[in-house]
């Protein structure tokens, strides 16, 4: 029997866990038969749409498991793309000296070596053992579930179910579908390029609830982004007036911010500004004044800036402490390049980071922590993004004065008044400043890698850079750490394929050649 179109490697099941085409078709029809009301669809939305946020649902939180758990981090479907934090210029390897010689090959740094070094096959560990990329299939399962929810709502509405609840459920489902498409497109597809979007290969596009026998190929960037816009525009209407009972359920403001982001990526700058303004008009959310932050807790826990969050926080693992329970972890930390980008008087240095030791050996991110009340470091949406989307769009339109006012409103909450220096940049220099501000404010929240990709193809003010990741090692027979060499990612125009993750092999095989990947080069370490 031919495999479904949605088998891009995914089990396109309405519920998780189906392993064969026949099983899926059978279970799908049975579960649809159980849908009697919008309440049933709401329950499916919670279970199959939102990503689990409770840390205890996806990871044993003992430190022994954390530092040896990169296999879980990458392979467990409940972990949403943790490697998004490991490819850009904000990250560096970190090895612990003075006892770190007991480092083992299943520590995060060595498990994630190939993705951190942009290798041809990023899903191998340091011993060339495959780490299966289950995120691809897990996200498609959720998209399939949202397709079914949206379709079934059309039937439920005809039965006269509560229209307000129907609107809310459809709005949430459309938001989630767009959010998942956004991440898939920016991980597995080419960056959106205004000049070539009509022909650039992106990711498959599936919005129908139908189960039909066919295979998938990549849709174009224009088609995929167009679907995101359609879903989010609809969500902003359907979620109007909906009360948000928990930050783990999305709302209209979150939809406006994500739509503003999508328009920014598409260079629809007027629309990006309008959507950001709509989000900022909701006074329920506001910037947290870091002058009032005294430390001692994760700055984004219970913050008025957090509009919506689901999924887990992986920085607690990737930037975690390096010693506990008698073990030393080799992991990752903040790059010197990122830390140097902050003004020494910037209050975010204290609020966002913790120095690893009194020796001054690097900073780890502590924006949020591995606790049940935490905030995701990938799928969260915060109100500062609305300011930054708006400011960049204004600057790219040449509206320098307006852009300065927008970015200064954010910066006024990030510096003491006496330390807030005036911004004198204009034109391209102002665009660069706002993009740097975006890097500082949104670091380790799933933005930087995507931003570097889109900057490279921007038609107004393109920007690209070389990224260098130093690889460290222990001197044989000692605990001393030394730089073994450097892996280099060239600018996008010279190294395009390395900026695009390969669709998993199991997906390629299921689609019998209709899905193909860019050829990524092998990358040698440069010893200097």
C-alpha positions in Angstrom: 0.0 0.0 0.0 1.4 3.4 -0.9 2.4 5.6 2.0 0.4 8.8 2.7 1.5 12.1 1.5 1.9 13.3 5.0 4.5 10.6 5.5 7.3 13.0 5.0 8.8 10.9 7.6 6.0 11.7 9.8 3.3 9.4 10.9 0.6 11.7 9.9 -1.7 10.4 12.7 -4.4 12.5 14.3 -3.1 11.2 17.6 0.4 10.3 18.5 2.0 6.9 18.2 0.6 5.2 15.1 3.1 3.1 13.3 1.6 1.9 10.1 -0.5 3.4 7.3 -3.4 1.1 7.9 -3.4 1.7 11.6 -3.4 5.4 11.1 -6.4 5.3 8.7 -8.4 3.1 11.1 -7.6 5.2 14.2 -8.2 8.4 12.4 -11.8 7.5 11.5 -12.5 6.1 14.9 -11.3 9.2 16.7 -13.2 11.5 14.4 -16.3 9.5 15.3 -15.8 10.4 18.9 -15.9 14.2 18.2 -19.4 15.3 19.2 -18.8 18.9 20.3 -16.4 21.8 20.4 -15.4 20.6 23.8 -14.0 17.4 22.3 -12.0 19.5 19.8 -10.7 21.7 22.6 -9.4 18.7 24.4 -7.7 17.5 21.3 -6.2 21.0 20.8 -4.7 20.8 24.3 -3.3 17.3 24.0 -2.2 17.3 20.3 -1.7 21.0 19.5 0.3 22.6 22.3 3.8 21.3 23.0 4.2 19.9 26.6 5.6 22.6 29.0 5.8 20.7 32.2 9.4 19.6 32.5 8.6 16.5 34.3 6.7 15.3 31.3 9.8 15.0 29.1 12.9 14.6 31.2 14.1 13.1 34.4 15.4 16.3 36.0 18.2 14.7 38.1 21.5 16.3 37.1 23.0 13.0 36.2 20.4 12.6 33.5 20.7 16.2 32.3 24.4 16.1 31.6 24.3 12.7 29.9 21.0 13.3 28.2 21.7 14.8 24.8 20.3 11.7 23.2 17.0 12.4 25.0 17.3 16.1 24.1 17.5 15.4 20.4 15.5 12.2 20.1 12.6 12.7 22.4 9.7 14.1 20.4 8.6 16.3 23.4 11.8 18.4 23.1 11.3 21.1 20.5 14.4 21.7 18.3 17.0 22.2 21.0 19.7 22.4 18.4 18.4 25.8 17.3 20.6 27.3 20.0 23.8 25.6 18.8 24.3 26.9 15.3 24.6 30.6 15.5 27.2 33.1 16.8 25.7 33.4 20.3 27.1 30.0 21.4 30.5 28.6 22.3 31.7 25.2 23.6 32.5 25.1 27.3 34.7 22.6 29.0 35.3 22.5 32.7 39.0 22.5 33.8 40.5 21.4 37.1 38.7 18.1 37.2 36.9 18.0 33.9 39.1 15.3 32.5 36.4 12.8 33.4 34.3 14.2 30.5 32.4 11.4 28.8 31.3 11.1 25.2 27.6 11.2 26.0 27.8 14.7 27.4 25.8 17.3 25.5 28.8 18.9 23.8 30.0 15.7 22.2 26.5 14.4 21.4 25.8 17.7 19.6 29.2 18.1 17.9 28.0 17.6 14.4 25.2 20.1 14.5 27.4 22.7 16.3 30.0 22.3 13.6 27.6 22.4 10.7 28.6 19.0 9.4 27.1 17.4 6.3 25.0 15.1 8.5 24.3 17.2 11.7 22.4 14.3 13.3 25.4 12.2 14.3 27.2 12.3 17.6 31.0 12.5 18.1 31.3 8.8 17.5 29.3 9.0 14.2 26.3 7.3 15.7 23.0 8.5 14.4 20.7 10.6 16.6 17.3 10.4 14.9 15.7 13.7 14.3 12.2 13.0 15.7 11.3 16.6 15.8 10.3 16.6 12.1 7.7 13.9 12.5 6.5 15.2 15.9 5.8 18.6 14.5 4.0 17.2 11.5 1.8 15.1 13.7 0.7 18.3 15.4 0.1 20.1 12.1 -2.1 17.1 11.0 -4.0 17.3 14.3 -4.6 21.0 13.7 -5.8 20.4 10.2 -8.3 18.0 11.5 -9.5 20.3 14.3 -10.0 23.1 11.8 -12.0 20.9 9.5 -14.1 19.4 12.2 -15.0 22.8 13.5 -16.8 23.5 10.3 -19.0 20.5 11.0 -19.5 21.3 14.7 -20.5 24.9 13.9 -23.4 23.5 11.8 -24.7 21.7 14.9 -25.1 25.1 16.7 -22.3 24.7 19.3 -21.2 27.8 21.2 -19.9 30.1 18.5 -17.5 32.0 20.8 -15.9 28.7 21.9 -15.7 27.6 18.2 -14.0 30.8 17.3 -11.4 30.4 20.1 -10.6 26.8 19.3 -10.2 27.6 15.6 -8.1 30.7 16.3 -5.8 28.7 18.6 -5.5 25.9 16.0 -4.6 28.3 13.2 -2.1 30.0 15.4 -0.4 26.8 16.3 -0.3 25.6 12.7 1.3 28.8 11.6 3.8 28.7 14.4 4.9 25.2 13.5 5.1 26.0 9.8 7.3 29.0 10.7 9.8 26.9 12.5 9.9 24.1 9.9 10.3 26.7 7.1 13.2 28.4 8.9 15.0 25.2 9.8 14.5 23.0 6.7 13.8 25.5 4.0 15.7 28.4 2.4 15.2 31.8 4.0 12.4 33.8 2.6 13.9 35.9 -0.2 11.5 38.5 -1.7 13.0 38.3 -5.2 12.9 34.5 -5.5 10.1 33.4 -3.1 7.9 32.2 -5.9 10.4 29.5 -6.9 12.5 28.9 -3.8 12.0 25.4 -2.3 10.8 25.5 1.3 8.9 22.7 3.1 5.9 20.6 2.2 2.5 22.3 2.6 -0.4 20.3 3.9 -3.6 22.0 5.2 -6.3 19.5 4.2 -7.7 17.0 6.7 -8.1 14.5 3.9 -6.2 11.2 4.0 -5.2 10.4 0.4 -2.6 8.3 -1.2 0.2 10.4 -2.5 3.6 11.7 -1.7 4.9 15.1 -0.7 7.4 17.5 -2.3 8.6 20.9 -1.1 6.3 23.8 -1.5 7.6 27.3 -2.4 8.5 29.9 0.2 5.7 32.1 -1.2 3.1 29.4 -0.7 4.3 28.4 2.8 4.5 31.9 4.1 1.3 32.8 2.4 -0.4 30.1 4.4 1.1 31.4 7.6 -0.2 34.9 6.9 -3.7 33.5 6.1 -3.8 31.5 9.3 -2.6 34.3 11.5 -4.8 36.9 10.0 -7.8 34.6 10.7 -6.5 33.9 14.2 -6.4 37.6 15.1 -10.0 37.9 14.2 -11.2 34.7 15.8 -9.4 35.4 19.1 -10.7 38.9 19.4 -12.1 39.3 22.9 -11.0 35.9 24.1 -9.9 35.8 27.7 -6.6 34.2 28.2 -6.9 32.0 31.3 -3.2 30.8 31.3 0.0 31.9 29.6 0.1 28.3 28.1 -2.8 29.1 25.8 -2.4 31.6 23.0 -4.4 34.7 22.4 -4.9 37.5 19.9 -1.9 39.5 21.1 0.4 36.6 20.5 -1.1 36.1 17.1 -0.5 39.8 16.2 3.2 39.5 17.3 3.8 36.3 15.3 2.1 37.8 12.3 4.3 40.9 12.7 7.3 38.6 12.7 6.2 36.8 9.5 5.6 40.1 7.7 9.0 41.3 8.8 10.6 38.2 7.3 8.6 38.7 4.1 9.6 42.4 4.0 6.0 43.5 4.3 7.1 46.4 6.5 3.9 48.4 6.8 2.0 45.3 7.7 4.7 44.4 10.3 4.3 47.8 11.9 0.5 47.6 11.9 0.5 44.2 13.6 3.1 45.3 16.2 0.9 48.3 17.0 -2.1 46.1 17.4 -0.2 43.9 19.9 1.2 46.9 21.8 -2.3 48.4 22.2 -3.1 45.6 24.7 -2.0 47.2 27.9 -2.3 43.9 29.8 1.3 43.2 28.8 4.1 45.6 29.4 7.9 45.9 29.5 9.5 44.8 32.7 11.6 47.6 34.1 14.9 45.9 34.9 15.8 48.8 37.2 13.4 47.1 39.6 14.9 43.6 39.1 17.0 42.6 42.1 18.0 39.1 40.9 17.5 35.8 42.7 14.9 34.5 40.2 14.6 33.9 36.5 13.6 37.3 35.1 10.9 36.0 32.8 9.1 33.8 35.3 5.8 35.6 36.1 6.8 38.5 33.9 4.3 40.9 32.5 6.3 40.7 29.2 5.3 37.1 28.5 2.3 36.9 26.3 2.3 33.2 25.6 4.5 30.2 26.0 4.5 26.4 25.5 7.3 23.9 25.1 10.2 23.5 27.5 13.3 25.4 28.4 16.5 23.8 27.1 19.0 26.4 28.2 18.9 24.9 31.7 20.5 21.9 30.1 22.6 23.4 27.3 24.0 26.2 29.5 23.6 24.2 32.7 26.0 24.2 35.7 29.1 22.2 34.9 29.5 20.3 38.1 27.0 18.5 40.3 26.7 15.1 42.0 30.3 14.3 41.4 30.2 14.8 37.6 31.7 17.3 35.3 29.8 18.3 32.1 31.1 19.5 28.9 28.4 21.7 27.4 27.9 25.2 25.9 28.0 28.8 27.0 27.5 32.3 25.7 30.0 33.4 23.1 32.4 36.3 23.8 31.0 38.0 20.7 27.5 38.1 22.2 28.6 39.3 25.7 30.8 42.0 24.1 27.7 43.3 22.3 26.3 44.5 25.6 27.1 47.9 27.0 28.7 47.3 30.4 25.9 49.3 32.0 23.1 47.3 30.3 20.9 45.8 33.0 20.3 42.7 30.9 23.8 41.5 31.6 22.8 40.8 35.2 19.2 39.8 34.5 19.9 37.4 31.5 23.2 35.9 32.5 25.1 34.4 35.3 28.9 34.4 35.4 30.1 30.8 35.7 32.6 31.5 38.4 34.6 34.2 40.1 37.4 33.5 37.6 35.3 35.2 34.9 35.2 32.1 32.6 32.1 32.8 30.7 28.4 33.5 31.1 25.4 31.1 31.0 21.9 32.2 30.2 19.5 32.2 33.1 16.5 34.0 31.6 14.3 31.2 32.7 14.9 27.9 34.4 14.0 24.2 34.4 10.9 24.6 36.6 7.2 24.0 36.1 6.5 27.8 36.0 9.2 28.4 33.4 9.0 30.0 30.0 10.1 28.3 26.8 13.3 29.5 25.2 12.1 28.7 21.7 8.3 29.0 21.5 7.6 31.8 23.9 6.3 35.2 22.6 7.2 38.3 24.6 6.1 41.9 24.2 9.6 43.2 23.5 9.6 41.5 20.1 6.7 43.7 19.0 8.9 46.8 19.7 11.8 45.2 17.8 9.8 44.1 14.8 8.3 47.5 14.6 11.6 49.4 15.0 13.4 47.4 12.4 10.5 47.7 9.9 10.4 51.5 10.5 14.2 51.8 10.0 14.1 49.7 6.8 11.4 52.1 5.5 13.6 55.0 6.2 11.5 56.2 9.1 14.5 56.9 11.3 12.9 59.2 13.9 10.0 56.8 14.4 12.4 53.8 14.7 14.5 55.7 17.3 11.4 56.4 19.4 10.3 52.7 19.3 13.7 51.2 20.2 14.2 53.8 22.9 11.0 52.8 24.6 12.4 49.4 25.0 15.9 50.6 26.0 14.4 52.9 28.7 13.5 49.7 30.7 17.0 48.2 30.1 19.2 50.9 31.5 19.2 53.2 34.5 18.1 56.7 33.3 21.6 58.2 33.9 23.2 55.4 31.9 20.9 55.5 28.9 23.0 57.0 26.1 21.5 58.7 23.2 21.3 56.8 19.9 22.8 58.9 17.1 22.7 56.4 14.3 20.7 56.8 11.1 20.1 55.0 7.8 21.9 51.7 7.5 23.8 52.3 10.8 20.4 52.5 12.6 19.2 49.3 11.0 22.4 47.6 12.2 21.9 49.0 15.7 18.3 47.8 15.9 19.3 44.3 14.7 22.0 44.2 17.4 19.4 45.3 19.9 17.3 42.4 18.8 20.2 40.1 19.3 20.7 41.3 22.8 17.1 41.3 23.9 16.0 38.0 22.3 19.1 36.0 22.7 18.5 32.3 23.3 14.8 32.6 22.5 15.0 30.9 19.1 15.5 34.0 16.9 19.2 34.5 16.2 19.7 31.7 13.7 16.6 32.6 11.7 17.6 36.3 11.8 21.0 35.7 10.4 19.4 33.7 7.5 16.9 36.5 6.6 19.5 39.3 7.0 21.6 37.6 4.3 18.8 37.8 1.7 17.2 41.1 2.7 16.6 43.3 -0.3 17.0 46.7 1.5 20.0 46.2 3.8 21.6 42.7 3.4 24.0 41.6 6.0 26.0 38.3 6.4 28.9 37.2 8.5 31.3 34.4 9.0 30.7 32.3 12.2 33.6 30.5 14.0 33.1 27.8 16.5 36.2 26.8 18.5 36.5 23.1 19.4 38.1 22.4 22.8 39.7 19.3 24.2 41.5 18.1 27.3 45.3 17.6 27.3 45.8 13.8 27.4 46.4 12.6 31.0 45.4 16.0 32.5 42.5 18.2 33.3 43.8 21.1 31.2 41.6 22.5 28.5 43.0 23.8 25.2 41.6 25.0 21.9 42.0 22.1 19.4 40.9 24.0 16.3 38.1 26.0 14.7 35.1 25.1 12.5 34.1 27.9 10.2 30.7 28.7 8.7 31.1 31.0 5.7 28.5 33.7 5.0 25.2 32.5 3.6 26.0 33.5 0.0 29.1 31.2 0.1 27.8 28.3 2.3 24.1 28.2 1.6 23.4 24.5 2.2 24.8 24.6 5.7 22.2 27.1 6.8 19.4 24.6 6.0 18.9 21.4 8.1 18.5 18.3 6.0 15.0 16.7 6.1 15.5 13.3 7.9 16.5 10.3 5.9 13.3 8.4 6.9 11.2 11.2 5.4 13.2 11.1 2.2 12.8 7.4 1.9 9.0 7.5 2.5 8.6 10.0 -0.3 10.6 8.0 -2.8 12.7 10.9 -4.0 10.1 13.7 -4.2 11.8 15.3 -1.2 15.4 16.2 -1.7 18.0 18.0 0.4 20.6 20.6 -0.4 24.1 19.0 -0.5 25.9 20.0 2.6 29.7 20.0 2.6 31.9 18.1 5.0 33.6 20.5 7.3 37.2 20.1 8.5 38.6 21.6 11.7 41.1 24.4 11.1 44.1 24.1 13.3 45.7 27.5 13.8 
